Amino acid sequence: MRALVETVDGVFELDLELNEVLDFDPGGSLPRSGPLDLPLPGVVAADAHGSTLIAVVERRPPLVASYDAGVTWTETGGGLPPGRAVAIASDNPDLVLFAARNRLYLSSDGGRFWSALALELPEIRGVALTEA
């Protein structure tokens, strides 16, 4: 799986399995999608695929997740720093990428447990997951 990460310097393309930078587009940006209309306070960013919705919020823990299309919500991401962006894989809603200020975190279980990627990037503005 690959990630596109928009930073203040441009867009990095990352291989998440190898944990390395594949490409860099200086000054590039990710396409903007319309904001999700979520009944939650302090939403910074959100993504949804199928019945899975995950939102970055301005509190601790920094994430809330719904696995039933927003009917119920669960706090998640205890121990993660404040967030900037989140992306859910379109073909696997258990694969979630969370962006803090300069670091990325990956979950393969729908946002319950997280592992930090070794890469440290310039200030992150947005993320997207793509097929290899």
C-alpha positions as CSV (number, residue, x, y, z in Angstrom):
1,M,0.0,0.0,0.0
2,R,1.2,3.5,-0.7
3,A,0.4,6.8,0.8
4,L,0.3,10.4,-0.5
5,V,1.2,12.9,2.1
6,E,0.7,16.6,1.6
7,T,3.2,18.7,3.6
8,V,4.1,22.4,3.6
9,D,6.9,21.5,1.1
10,G,4.8,19.4,-1.3
11,V,3.5,15.9,-1.7
12,F,5.5,12.8,-0.7
13,E,4.6,9.4,-2.1
14,L,5.5,6.7,0.5
15,D,5.6,2.9,0.4
16,L,4.1,1.9,3.7
17,E,5.4,-1.6,3.6
18,L,9.0,-0.6,3.0
19,N,8.6,2.6,5.1
20,E,10.4,4.8,2.5
21,V,9.9,7.8,0.2
22,L,9.3,6.8,-3.4
23,D,8.7,10.2,-4.9
24,F,8.3,13.9,-4.1
25,D,6.4,16.7,-5.9
26,P,7.6,20.0,-4.6
27,G,4.7,22.5,-4.2
28,G,2.2,19.7,-5.0
29,S,-1.1,19.3,-3.2
30,L,-3.7,16.6,-2.8
31,P,-7.2,17.0,-4.3
32,R,-9.7,18.3,-1.8
33,S,-12.9,16.4,-1.1
34,G,-15.9,18.0,0.5
35,P,-16.1,17.8,4.3
36,L,-18.0,15.1,5.9
37,D,-21.1,16.3,7.8
38,L,-20.5,14.7,11.2
39,P,-22.5,15.3,14.4
40,L,-19.3,15.7,16.4
41,P,-17.6,18.8,18.0
42,G,-14.1,19.8,17.1
43,V,-13.6,17.8,13.9
44,V,-10.2,18.5,12.3
45,A,-10.4,15.9,9.5
46,A,-12.4,12.8,8.6
47,D,-12.6,9.9,6.1
48,A,-15.2,7.3,5.4
49,H,-15.4,4.1,3.4
50,G,-18.4,1.8,3.6
51,S,-19.8,1.9,7.1
52,T,-16.4,2.9,8.7
53,L,-16.0,6.6,9.6
54,I,-13.0,7.9,11.4
55,A,-12.6,11.5,12.5
56,V,-9.7,13.5,13.9
57,V,-10.9,15.6,16.8
58,E,-9.5,18.4,18.9
59,R,-9.3,16.5,22.1
60,R,-7.6,13.4,23.7
61,P,-7.8,10.8,22.4
62,P,-7.5,12.4,19.0
63,L,-9.8,10.0,17.1
64,V,-13.3,8.8,17.1
65,A,-14.5,5.9,15.0
66,S,-17.8,4.5,13.9
67,Y,-18.2,1.1,12.3
68,D,-21.9,1.4,11.8
69,A,-22.1,4.5,9.5
70,G,-22.2,7.0,12.3
71,V,-24.9,5.5,14.5
72,T,-22.5,4.9,17.4
73,W,-19.0,6.4,18.0
74,T,-16.0,5.1,20.0
75,E,-13.0,7.1,21.1
76,T,-9.7,5.6,19.9
77,G,-6.1,6.5,19.5
78,G,-5.2,6.7,23.1
79,G,-1.5,7.6,23.3
80,L,-1.4,9.3,19.8
81,P,-0.5,13.0,19.6
82,P,-2.9,15.6,18.3
83,G,-3.8,14.9,14.7
84,R,-3.9,16.6,11.3
85,A,-5.5,14.1,8.9
86,V,-6.7,10.6,8.5
87,A,-7.3,8.2,5.5
88,I,-9.0,4.9,5.3
89,A,-8.1,2.4,2.5
90,S,-11.0,2.1,0.0
91,D,-10.5,-1.6,-0.4
92,N,-9.8,-2.5,3.2
93,P,-11.5,-0.3,5.9
94,D,-9.3,-1.9,8.6
95,L,-6.2,-0.1,7.1
96,V,-6.1,3.4,8.5
97,L,-3.4,6.1,8.2
98,F,-3.3,8.9,10.9
99,A,-1.1,12.0,10.5
100,A,0.2,14.0,13.4
101,R,2.3,17.2,12.8
102,N,5.3,15.4,11.4
103,R,4.7,11.7,11.8
104,L,2.4,9.0,10.4
105,Y,0.8,6.2,12.3
106,L,-0.7,3.1,10.7
107,S,-3.5,0.8,12.0
108,S,-4.4,-2.5,10.4
109,D,-7.3,-3.2,12.7
110,G,-9.7,-0.3,12.0
111,G,-8.0,2.2,14.3
112,R,-7.8,0.2,17.5
113,F,-4.0,-0.3,17.7
114,W,-1.4,1.9,16.0
115,S,2.3,1.7,15.0
116,A,4.4,4.7,14.2
117,L,6.3,4.9,10.9
118,A,9.9,5.7,11.1
119,L,9.8,8.6,8.6
120,E,9.6,12.1,9.9
121,L,8.2,14.6,7.4
122,P,7.7,18.4,7.2
123,E,4.5,19.7,8.7
124,I,1.7,17.5,7.4
125,R,-1.5,18.9,5.9
126,G,-3.3,15.9,4.5
127,V,-3.0,12.2,3.6
128,A,-4.5,9.7,1.1
129,L,-4.0,5.9,0.7
130,T,-3.6,4.5,-2.8
131,E,-3.0,1.1,-4.4
132,A,0.6,0.2,-5.3
